[in-house]
Amino acid sequence: MACTHTTASADDLLGQPISEEKAVAQNAALDRVLKHLTAAGVHAELIKRLVVECEINPDPSAATFWHPPELKIYADEGWRVATISIGPRSGSYMVELAQWGEDNEPRPDKIEVISGSRPEWVATLITGSWEGAS
């Protein structure tokens, strides 16, 4: 039997669109982690994506929606170390740690959930896994 691959939708890849208010709150939560990572010498990038809908007669009063932001961390060689996002209901940090096997084969990410009130724990988790990967 042949394997079939389905193409993911934008919602699968980027998450369900959220209001601008929620996006601002999630950006602020990820910024708190980014400050801890920067202090530890880790380079990370906060990714923000606006949802754009094209219409012939756009409604100027329509609400602006965003895809949930993500904090991406890469090693100097370009390998992804981790992706951090915010749980849509819990407000917790979801940390996806990249896992690699022998011969650099990708493995499923290790996922950790950390309380939204503990951005320093996220940074500690990242820097601990970073040092372990060296």
PyMOL commands that set and color helices and strands:
alter all, ss='L'
color gray80, all
select helices_A, chain A and resi 10-14+20-39+102-104+119-133
alter helices_A, ss='H'
color red, helices_A
select strands_A, chain A and resi 18-19+44-50+65-74+80-86+93-100+106-114
alter strands_A, ss='S'
color yellow, strands_A
deselect
rebuild
show_as cartoon
